[in-house]
Amino acid sequence: MIVSICLATYNGENYIIEQLNSILNQKFIKNIGVELEIIISDDNSNDQTLNIIKKFNDSRIKIFEHTKKKYKNYNSLISANKNFVML
């Protein structure tokens, strides 16, 4: 069984390490044979959020970066309710 956890990030450098460590180190996941993936949708953070996430270098983490280059109708922030629609 695969469990997907979706996170929306925007300038979360103060919290992302603790949050990801908490998810990645869940013991029950290993004990019952669950495969984990973390899908991160970043809303064009301008702090170190993405760099911190990338330093984890963990294949279970999938990052989607929302930027003006990627989406031509991108104005600024895409908002929480639309964050995963653009994946």
MOFEN-V843442 format. One record per backbone hydrogen bond with DSSP energy under -0.5 kcal/mol. NH is the residue of the N-H (numbers start at 0). CO is the residue of the C=O. If there is no record, write none. Layout:
# MOFEN-V843442
NH,CO / NH,CO
This chain:
# MOFEN-V843442
2,34 / 3,1 / 4,2 / 4,36 / 5,3 / 6,38 / 8,6 / 8,40 / 14,11 / 15,11 / 18,14 / 19,15 / 20,16 / 21,17 / 22,18 / 23,19 / 24,20 / 25,22 / 29,25 / 30,26 / 31,27 / 32,29 / 33,28 / 34,0 / 36,2 / 37,59 / 38,4 / 38,36 / 39,37 / 39,61 / 40,6 / 40,38 / 41,39 / 41,63 / 42,8 / 43,41 / 51,47 / 52,48 / 53,49 / 54,50 / 55,51 / 55,52 / 56,53 / 60,57 / 61,37 / 61,59 / 63,39 / 64,62 / 65,41 / 65,63 / 66,64 / 70,66 / 71,69 / 73,70 / 81,78 / 82,78 / 82,79 / 84,81 / 85,81 / 86,83
